[in-house]
Structure formats: C-alpha cells, structure tokens
Amino acid sequence: MTSPPPSPMMTVLVRACRLVDAVTAWLGKTISWLILLAILVSAVNAVVRKLFDVSSNSWLELQWVLFAAAFLLCSPWTLRDDEHIRIDIVNAMLRKRARDGIDLFGHIAFLLPFSFVMMITSWPFALASFAIEEQSMNAGGLPQWPAKLLIPLGFTVLFIQGLSELVKRAAIMAGHLEDTRQRAGGHQAAAEAEAERLLAAERERTAHPDTLPSR
Amino acid sequence: MSTTSPSLSPRAVRLSVISLLLLAAVAVALYVLPVPGAGALAEQDGWRGWFGHNMAPIMFAVLVVMLLLGYPVAFALAANGLLFGLIGIELGLFRPDLFQALPERVYGTMNNDVLLAVPFFTFMGLVLERSGMAEDLLDTIGQLFGSIRGGLAYAVIFVGALLAATTGVVAASVISMGLISLPIMLRYGYDRRLASGIIAASGTLAQIIPPSLVLIVMADQLGRSVGDMYEAAFVPGLLLSSLYALYVFVVSMIWPNSAPGLPPEAIAYREPNGARGVWQLGMLALFSGAVAYWVMGRTDVKSGADYVVLLLSVGVTVAFLAATFNRTFGARRLVLQTAVTAVLTAGAAWLAQNGWSTLALIGDSVAAGALYALSVALVERASGRRLISRMAEQATFVMVPPLALIFLVLGTIFIGLATPTEGGAMGAVGALLLAAMKKRLSLDMVRQATYSTAKLAAFVLFILIGARVFSLTFYGVNGHVWVEELMVSLPGGQMGFLIAVSVMVFLLAFFLDFFELAFIVIPLLAPAADRLGIDLVWFGIILAVNMQTSFMHPPFGFSLFFLRSVAPKLPYIDRVTKKETAPVLTSQIYWGAVPFVVIQLVMVALVIAFPQMVMHYKSAAVKLDDKQIEEQFQGLGNSLDDDMPPLEFK
C-alpha cells in the first residue's frame, strides 16, 4: 500500500498498536456505561431520599466513583479517536507534515512524560491506601482505596495508548501506515459526523411526505 | 518549533510572526512589572536569580506557545506544569518531592459532586436531540408565527430558548434549526445573513440559559453553588433572547423584504372551514395563564426565576389537561366530561377544605383544565364552534415535553427540592422516558449518547486535571499573586477591572473554547475579583455572556461551523417551489453573525451596568435541607482553597 517496504520491526510494532487500540476502545466503550449507571443511581437516590427519607453516604459516593472510573478509563479511548480538545487556530493552517511533526513532538514531550509521572507517583499513593484499607471520611461511606486505585490504572492505560499513538504517528510519517483521519480536530470532526447523521435522518423523514404535516 | 517550520504556508508564517511579536510584547511588559513575593523565593544572583524571580511570567508566556502548537490542551497544560516544576526544583524553589502532591490533586478532581452534573446534562441533551423534540417544536412554532413578518425568525429564537432551557448543548440546537428552519426561510426569501445569523445565535443561548454546562463549570471554578448561578443567569438569558427578537423586529421593520411573512398556503394545521385557529390558542393561553397566576398567588414564591418557571409549568399543565379532556371526551361524550369535571372540582374543594394546601393547588389546576374543556364542549354543542382548534391542540401538546423537563430540572433545583446534580440525573431519566414515549428510544441511540458523553467527560475532566497540574507549579511560584496584583492595579477600581477583563475574555474567545477559558483564565481572575469586592456570581454571569461570543466569532466559532456543515453549499432545487435556490455562502454566515456578536457585547454592558438583574439570586427563597447544604459545601471547598499547594520552600 505504500512505497517503501516496511521493515519487519515496524510491522510488528504496528500490529502491537492495533492490539492496544482495540483493547483501549473496548475498555472505553465498556466503562462508558458506568455513566448511565451513575445517572440511575443519582436519580433513584434523589427520589428515594425525598419520598422515604432514606439515603446513605455510600450511594452519594458511588456516583462520583462511577463517574471517575468512566472519565479516567475513557480518556485513552478518547485519545485514540483524537477527540481531546485542541486549539486549532495555528495548527489548522499548517500542512499535514507539520501537523504530524507537532503530534510526534507532543506525544514525546507532553503526553508521555505527564502520564509517566502520574503513573510513578500514583501507584504508591494507591497502594498505601490499599495497605491500610483506607475508609471514607463520611459516616457510612465507601472504602477509599478502590477510587484511588483508579488513578494509576487510568494513567497506565493512557501511557500505553500514548506509546501506541507515538508509534502510529512515526509509521505514518515514514509512509508505513495510512492516516485514516485526514483532519484532526475532535469537536469539528464530531460535529461533522453529527450533521451527516441528522441530514440522513431528515432525508429519510422527507422521503415519506405524509409523516410531515407542515410540508 | 523547528519540527513545524519546513512546510509553513504564508498565512501561517504571518500568523506565527504576529503571535510571537505579541508574546514578546507581553513578556517585556511582564518583566517590567514586578512579581510580588518572588524575591523571597530566589535569593540567588545571576540568571538563576532572574529566572526564579520572573518564573510566573515566563511560565505563562511558554504556556501560550505550547497551547498554540495545537496539541491537545489537557496534556500541554500538564506538561507545562511539569516542566516548570522541574526547573523550580533545580533552582531550589520547590522541594524535590513536589510531584508527590499530584495524585492527591487528581483525587480532588474525581471527588467532586458539582462536576458530576456535566455528564448528566450532556447525556440528557444528547438523548433529547435524538428524540426529535427540536423538530416537533420548530414545525409547530414555525406554523404559529410563520405568517407574520419576521415570524420564522421569532420562532427560531423562541425554540432556541426552549431548547436551551432543556439541553445546554449548542451543537444540537444549531444543527436542528439549520436543517429544518433554514430551508424554509430561504424558500420564502429571507435575507441569508439574517437567517443564518439568527440560527447561529439562538443556538448559543444554550450557553447562558440554565441548565448550561458553562455555568456548572463556572460555579465550580468560582466556588459558588450551581443553583445560585442558575438563578442568576435566568433573567439575563431571557433578556438576551428578547434582544435578539428586538433586532429581528427592527430589521424587519426597516427592510420588510429581509424577513417576509409566509404566504397562507405554506401554513398547515387548519380548521375544516379553512381558518387558522390562532385566536382559540390565544384564548386557551389567556385562560391557562390566568389560572397559573391565581394558583401561584397562593404560594409563597413571589418573584424571580422560580416564579417564572413554576408559572409556566402550571399554565402548560392546565392547557394540556384542557386539550386532553377535549380530545378524549369533547362534545361527543358530553355526559362523561360533565361527570369527570364534577368529580375533579369536588376533589379540589375537598382538598382545600381539609388543609392539604399544596395538593389543593394541584387539584385546582386539574379542575380548571377540566372546566375549560367542559365549557368548550358545551359551546360546541350549542353553536358548532370549536373553541380548541387543531392549532391550539398541537401547540399545547408540543410544548408539554420541554416544559415538563424544564420543571423537572430547573423547577426542582430552584425550589430547593433537588441539587443540580440530582436535577441533571432526573432530567436524563426524563429524557429517556420522553424518547420512549415518542418511540425513538433504541439501544443504538442510548449507546451513541453514552459514548459521546463519556468522551466529552474525559476531555473536559482532563483539561481540569491538566489545569491543576499547571496551577500546582504556577501557584507555587506565586503566579496567582502576580496576576492578582496585575489585575487589582488596573485603574478604575471595580469598573476598570470588569471592563478590562471583558475586553480580554472577548479577545481570548477568538481562539479559546469556553472549557479552556473556564479552567485556565477564570481561576486566575477570581481572586482579584473577590478582592475588589465583586460578587462572584455576578462576575461569572458577565463572563458567561461574554464567552458566548466564542461560538459566534468568525472564523472559528463552533456555532458558525455547525451551521456551515448543514447549510446548502451548492445551488439546489427547492422541494416546494421547484425553483433553483442559491446556496448560503460562508461569507454570508460570517457577516450574519456580526450583529449578534454586537448584541452580545451590549448584553455584557447591561449586566455590568445593572447588577440587580443578577443579584435577585440572593433573595430567592432557598429551602435546602441540611444534607443538601452539606453537599454544596463539599463541592465548594475544592476549587479555590486547595489550589494552594502544601509546600514548604527551602
């Protein structure tokens, strides 16, 4: 598919990236359902509290633990889909090669050091909490260590995904891999997809004029 | 930067040069201004001393460069914090274990009840968007206003405000309105700039009318309660919608051809005799309004946002019941209608007699609806005239779902029944039920909404985490004191500060998104505002109205971008007139937005000039029970107080 024959090393690396990407996306998609669960917990808790005056701190704490798990473990997936928000004003005017260069530089200088520092500081942080089976500060709350354990887990996955992004970007720049996303830019890409979806729905609707009283 | 240079386009070169020059100017200005307290940090001589002394300005300047590179903001922010943390450790400004504080700060971000409202409201908005509520509203309200001059534009503003009060998501409103209303406006000869401007602007109302995501994030960063923020934003939000409408009115009076009324044949929903049936709707609205006013007069809610929301809810309930009774019984089943009315009226009277005052209010509203339906049925029997027209029925039914949700979310928050987080969760469940009732609920739809919510939550919370890594270092070198002194020393006291900040935020909004503004800029400004004695809720609303422009600035405003993606780009054959219609040019979209950016600035000035517009939040009766107060306090402490790192300087 590309002009220079890929070295065997590169092929192996790119294959490993595919595996990492698949696992990360699967993890993110699975974990994202916890948000729906948090919504149900919060709504039921609110109603029950009003009607029967029954509640406990563990229900309140469960909501934010669920949400924290969702955003920490969905972040690598968001990275994979390039939906972390950027300031596009200069970037959008550059050629593809320059944008690739910025991404490569950013992965090496920004993302990987950050997730690495978070990883090495938060593992001891969480393990210390686990060792003493740290409990909630609120009466009747949940233990704290599972929530604290989410931090190193999230950043470890983020670090691994960051490595995958780095390899993929390098492979793209070397011509060993085709870039599936022509234009980076989370918000705009999402908006475009959304607009297309709505357009399709509208066309389908207008294909049966009798469902439309106004037109 | 060397990685970026090989293939720069001329425009990019010019832009980079301009931004670098600006940066240099800022850096020089910053160097001239002293950094208070930094002297104590760095007692060394030479460049090390100089560097330590001016670390805050340098850090800020480097941050601007790093952000402009266009790498994801969250990681650029964090990397900036880490880089200068390392430099600080090297210079002896920080203890070597500085970064040990990081996990605790991330934990503080997780452990935050206020921000939990962000995914809840996002999910609610996404489900609503896919349930087709916007389409129904636009169809019906467009029919209602369509025949008057500028009518479709008013309909767009009205629907924009209603959608804003239910979803808080800009993209959804703009895209639906661009798909549904824009083609109709073009068909009947609306000015393209006016049409696209009004759609882009009305969509951004979701930013200021509660429950908006901006206000949640703002409340978190300013350390105020979300409920107060919502109460305070309500009146400015309504006023802003009225200003948009006023603009349409003025334009349509001066240039009648820019916003013509629709011809009669474009209006559906007619009576059998061809009448439009609008006066019947007016009568129903008048009656429901009067009942709502009477019912509300017996409660202790007298003014403010709560009053408006509750009044609307009661009014729509009455109208809904009247229309429903009319449809089920009507003139055909007059006896049944009479019996039901009698039972309901007796029930309401009994409740009032026996001291169930709250239930009696509901009973009265129900009975009033039944009574109206009964009168309508009697008139129809006697004279054959239908007092509830198709238009009246349709308008009532289509208004019920959004109003019910607004009550469920805003009403319960305003009267203190629920916290904003709970309101968001109940709203999300309500949106799911609504979608189910419309038979639009499917696993695929819920899955899409969940995935989108999770990704949005991930990038928002990671910007916040990045900002807190940045602030660990920045506050450690007294950067916040530096910014505070810089801001407080502006001439003109409170007014001078507010005007300077407004101008600055307006300019920053050209290239920053509101999440970035909220997480990076606002924490730096809030302490200065507080020290000048500015009410932080008022301050937040001023900023929120201002930040709305970030959606409308050409060429990077997202609202314009969304509209561009759905507006016709090529000439097309109109479905109804069969004539070729010209496309909407990008320049027309850009120019159309300009008047609304100006209106936005007028609104900023109005909020600054008339703080009482916002301050009513203080007088609003807050009836929180102890648990909620406790919860609110938990959310409060997070943002401002513990941004001070627990450090000792060597």
Chai-1 contact restraints between the chains, C-beta under 6 A:
chainA,res_idxA,chainB,res_idxB,connection_type,confidence,min_distance_angstrom,max_distance_angstrom,comment,restraint_id
A,S32,B,T450,contact,1.0,0.0,6.0,A-B,restraint_1
A,S32,B,Y451,contact,1.0,0.0,6.0,A-B,restraint_2
A,S32,B,A454,contact,1.0,0.0,6.0,A-B,restraint_3
A,I35,B,P119,contact,1.0,0.0,6.0,A-B,restraint_4
A,I35,B,T453,contact,1.0,0.0,6.0,A-B,restraint_5
A,I35,B,A454,contact,1.0,0.0,6.0,A-B,restraint_6
A,L36,B,T450,contact,1.0,0.0,6.0,A-B,restraint_7
A,I39,B,F120,contact,1.0,0.0,6.0,A-B,restraint_8
A,I39,B,A425,contact,1.0,0.0,6.0,A-B,restraint_9
A,I39,B,A428,contact,1.0,0.0,6.0,A-B,restraint_10
A,S42,B,E422,contact,1.0,0.0,6.0,A-B,restraint_11
A,S42,B,A425,contact,1.0,0.0,6.0,A-B,restraint_12
A,A43,B,A425,contact,1.0,0.0,6.0,A-B,restraint_13
A,A43,B,M426,contact,1.0,0.0,6.0,A-B,restraint_14
A,A43,B,V429,contact,1.0,0.0,6.0,A-B,restraint_15
A,A46,B,A418,contact,1.0,0.0,6.0,A-B,restraint_16
A,A46,B,E422,contact,1.0,0.0,6.0,A-B,restraint_17
A,Q63,B,L116,contact,1.0,0.0,6.0,A-B,restraint_18
A,W64,B,L116,contact,1.0,0.0,6.0,A-B,restraint_19
A,F67,B,L116,contact,1.0,0.0,6.0,A-B,restraint_20
A,A68,B,M110,contact,1.0,0.0,6.0,A-B,restraint_21
A,A70,B,A454,contact,1.0,0.0,6.0,A-B,restraint_22
A,F71,B,A457,contact,1.0,0.0,6.0,A-B,restraint_23
A,F71,B,A458,contact,1.0,0.0,6.0,A-B,restraint_24
A,F71,B,L461,contact,1.0,0.0,6.0,A-B,restraint_25
A,C74,B,A454,contact,1.0,0.0,6.0,A-B,restraint_26
A,C74,B,A458,contact,1.0,0.0,6.0,A-B,restraint_27
A,S75,B,A458,contact,1.0,0.0,6.0,A-B,restraint_28
A,S75,B,F462,contact,1.0,0.0,6.0,A-B,restraint_29
A,T78,B,K455,contact,1.0,0.0,6.0,A-B,restraint_30
A,T78,B,A458,contact,1.0,0.0,6.0,A-B,restraint_31
A,T78,B,F459,contact,1.0,0.0,6.0,A-B,restraint_32
A,E83,B,K455,contact,1.0,0.0,6.0,A-B,restraint_33
A,H84,B,P72,contact,1.0,0.0,6.0,A-B,restraint_34
A,H84,B,A74,contact,1.0,0.0,6.0,A-B,restraint_35
A,H84,B,F459,contact,1.0,0.0,6.0,A-B,restraint_36
A,I85,B,V73,contact,1.0,0.0,6.0,A-B,restraint_37
A,I85,B,F459,contact,1.0,0.0,6.0,A-B,restraint_38
A,R86,B,G70,contact,1.0,0.0,6.0,A-B,restraint_39
A,R86,B,P72,contact,1.0,0.0,6.0,A-B,restraint_40
A,I87,B,L67,contact,1.0,0.0,6.0,A-B,restraint_41
A,I87,B,G70,contact,1.0,0.0,6.0,A-B,restraint_42
A,I87,B,F511,contact,1.0,0.0,6.0,A-B,restraint_43
A,D88,B,G70,contact,1.0,0.0,6.0,A-B,restraint_44
A,I89,B,F511,contact,1.0,0.0,6.0,A-B,restraint_45
A,V90,B,L68,contact,1.0,0.0,6.0,A-B,restraint_46
A,V90,B,G70,contact,1.0,0.0,6.0,A-B,restraint_47
A,N91,B,G70,contact,1.0,0.0,6.0,A-B,restraint_48
A,M93,B,S9,contact,1.0,0.0,6.0,A-B,restraint_49
A,M93,B,R11,contact,1.0,0.0,6.0,A-B,restraint_50
A,M93,B,A12,contact,1.0,0.0,6.0,A-B,restraint_51
A,L94,B,A12,contact,1.0,0.0,6.0,A-B,restraint_52
A,R95,B,S7,contact,1.0,0.0,6.0,A-B,restraint_53
A,R97,B,S7,contact,1.0,0.0,6.0,A-B,restraint_54
A,A98,B,T4,contact,1.0,0.0,6.0,A-B,restraint_55
A,A98,B,S7,contact,1.0,0.0,6.0,A-B,restraint_56
A,G101,B,T3,contact,1.0,0.0,6.0,A-B,restraint_57
A,G101,B,T4,contact,1.0,0.0,6.0,A-B,restraint_58
A,I102,B,T4,contact,1.0,0.0,6.0,A-B,restraint_59
A,I102,B,L69,contact,1.0,0.0,6.0,A-B,restraint_60
A,I102,B,G70,contact,1.0,0.0,6.0,A-B,restraint_61
A,F105,B,T3,contact,1.0,0.0,6.0,A-B,restraint_62
A,G106,B,Y71,contact,1.0,0.0,6.0,A-B,restraint_63
A,F110,B,Y71,contact,1.0,0.0,6.0,A-B,restraint_64
A,F110,B,F75,contact,1.0,0.0,6.0,A-B,restraint_65
A,F110,B,A76,contact,1.0,0.0,6.0,A-B,restraint_66
A,F110,B,A79,contact,1.0,0.0,6.0,A-B,restraint_67
A,L111,B,F75,contact,1.0,0.0,6.0,A-B,restraint_68
A,F114,B,F75,contact,1.0,0.0,6.0,A-B,restraint_69
A,F114,B,A78,contact,1.0,0.0,6.0,A-B,restraint_70
A,F114,B,A79,contact,1.0,0.0,6.0,A-B,restraint_71
A,V117,B,L82,contact,1.0,0.0,6.0,A-B,restraint_72
A,V117,B,F99,contact,1.0,0.0,6.0,A-B,restraint_73
A,T121,B,F99,contact,1.0,0.0,6.0,A-B,restraint_74
A,T121,B,Q100,contact,1.0,0.0,6.0,A-B,restraint_75
A,T121,B,L102,contact,1.0,0.0,6.0,A-B,restraint_76
A,T121,B,P103,contact,1.0,0.0,6.0,A-B,restraint_77
A,S122,B,P103,contact,1.0,0.0,6.0,A-B,restraint_78
A,F125,B,P103,contact,1.0,0.0,6.0,A-B,restraint_79
A,I151,B,P103,contact,1.0,0.0,6.0,A-B,restraint_80
A,I151,B,V106,contact,1.0,0.0,6.0,A-B,restraint_81
A,A191,B,A171,contact,1.0,0.0,6.0,A-B,restraint_82
A,A191,B,F562,contact,1.0,0.0,6.0,A-B,restraint_83
A,E192,B,S565,contact,1.0,0.0,6.0,A-B,restraint_84
A,A195,B,I175,contact,1.0,0.0,6.0,A-B,restraint_85
A,A195,B,S565,contact,1.0,0.0,6.0,A-B,restraint_86
A,A195,B,V566,contact,1.0,0.0,6.0,A-B,restraint_87
A,L198,B,I175,contact,1.0,0.0,6.0,A-B,restraint_88
A,L198,B,L179,contact,1.0,0.0,6.0,A-B,restraint_89
A,E202,B,L179,contact,1.0,0.0,6.0,A-B,restraint_90
A,P213,B,A268,contact,1.0,0.0,6.0,A-B,restraint_91
A,S214,B,D139,contact,1.0,0.0,6.0,A-B,restraint_92
A,S214,B,Q143,contact,1.0,0.0,6.0,A-B,restraint_93
A,S214,B,A268,contact,1.0,0.0,6.0,A-B,restraint_94
